[in-house]
Amino acid sequence: MSNPYELRFRLLEMASGYLYDQQQKQTQFAIDAWEFAKEEGTANMELFKGLQPKNYTIEDIKNKATELYEFVEKK
């Protein structure tokens, strides 16, 4: 059984991993959309900027960890 500190650490790891995976998926989508726009001749800097995924923050990690912990608390 994990102590409370280990549990918190694991939740932060899980939250960080989840957000990282989400960002990777968004990045791949942006790459695919950009390549398609280039093929169609509609690629421009406005589109490029709009496709960039948002970086997650420490606050985002803490919020996701809190969301995961809520699941743990439920019996």
One Martini backbone bead per residue (centre of mass of N, CA, C, O) as a GRO file, in nm:
protein
   75
    1MET     BB    1   0.098   0.035   0.021
    2SER     BB    2   0.056   0.365  -0.011
    3ASN     BB    3   0.140   0.661   0.063
    4PRO     BB    4   0.032   0.982   0.032
    5TYR     BB    5   0.282   1.077  -0.130
    6GLU     BB    6   0.280   0.858  -0.346
    7LEU     BB    7  -0.002   0.914  -0.449
    8ARG     BB    8   0.046   1.203  -0.541
    9PHE     BB    9   0.274   1.141  -0.734
   10ARG     BB   10   0.116   0.947  -0.918
   11LEU     BB   11  -0.102   1.149  -0.999
   12LEU     BB   12   0.092   1.350  -1.132
   13GLU     BB   13   0.201   1.152  -1.340
   14MET     BB   14  -0.067   1.085  -1.474
   15ALA     BB   15  -0.147   1.372  -1.552
   16SER     BB   16   0.102   1.438  -1.721
   17GLY     BB   17   0.071   1.203  -1.921
   18TYR     BB   18  -0.204   1.279  -2.029
   19LEU     BB   19  -0.132   1.566  -2.132
   20TYR     BB   20   0.093   1.477  -2.320
   21ASP     BB   21  -0.079   1.296  -2.502
   22GLN     BB   22  -0.273   1.518  -2.592
   23GLN     BB   23  -0.058   1.701  -2.719
   24GLN     BB   24   0.041   1.496  -2.929
   25LYS     BB   25  -0.228   1.472  -3.079
   26GLN     BB   26  -0.252   1.774  -3.151
   27THR     BB   27   0.011   1.789  -3.308
   28GLN     BB   28  -0.059   1.580  -3.524
   29PHE     BB   29  -0.306   1.726  -3.628
   30ALA     BB   30  -0.156   1.985  -3.713
   31ILE     BB   31   0.028   1.852  -3.918
   32ASP     BB   32  -0.193   1.734  -4.099
   33ALA     BB   33  -0.340   2.003  -4.157
   34TRP     BB   34  -0.097   2.148  -4.282
   35GLU     BB   35  -0.045   1.952  -4.514
   36PHE     BB   36  -0.321   1.984  -4.642
   37ALA     BB   37  -0.305   2.294  -4.688
   38LYS     BB   38  -0.063   2.279  -4.876
   39GLU     BB   39  -0.200   2.107  -5.095
   40GLU     BB   40  -0.445   2.327  -5.126
   41GLY     BB   41  -0.320   2.633  -5.082
   42THR     BB   42  -0.405   2.741  -4.758
   43ALA     BB   43  -0.145   2.819  -4.639
   44ASN     BB   44  -0.082   3.008  -4.335
   45MET     BB   45  -0.003   3.182  -4.053
   46GLU     BB   46  -0.282   3.179  -3.925
   47LEU     BB   47  -0.320   2.877  -3.936
   48PHE     BB   48  -0.066   2.793  -3.789
   49LYS     BB   49  -0.136   2.935  -3.520
   50GLY     BB   50  -0.417   2.783  -3.483
   51LEU     BB   51  -0.279   2.484  -3.464
   52GLN     BB   52  -0.146   2.532  -3.209
   53PRO     BB   53  -0.091   2.393  -2.923
   54LYS     BB   54  -0.150   2.401  -2.601
   55ASN     BB   55   0.013   2.447  -2.321
   56TYR     BB   56   0.072   2.304  -2.034
   57THR     BB   57   0.034   2.335  -1.687
   58ILE     BB   58   0.061   2.302  -1.359
   59GLU     BB   59  -0.240   2.356  -1.314
   60ASP     BB   60  -0.337   2.133  -1.505
   61ILE     BB   61  -0.213   1.901  -1.347
   62LYS     BB   62  -0.359   1.951  -1.079
   63ASN     BB   63  -0.646   1.925  -1.193
   64LYS     BB   64  -0.616   1.634  -1.298
   65ALA     BB   65  -0.536   1.508  -1.026
   66THR     BB   66  -0.800   1.583  -0.887
   67GLU     BB   67  -0.980   1.422  -1.075
   68LEU     BB   68  -0.849   1.147  -1.011
   69TYR     BB   69  -0.895   1.155  -0.700
   70GLU     BB   70  -1.202   1.147  -0.702
   71PHE     BB   71  -1.210   0.851  -0.789
   72VAL     BB   72  -1.063   0.735  -0.538
   73GLU     BB   73  -1.271   0.835  -0.319
   74LYS     BB   74  -1.463   0.659  -0.435
   75LYS     BB   75  -1.672   0.362  -0.341
   0.00000   0.00000   0.00000
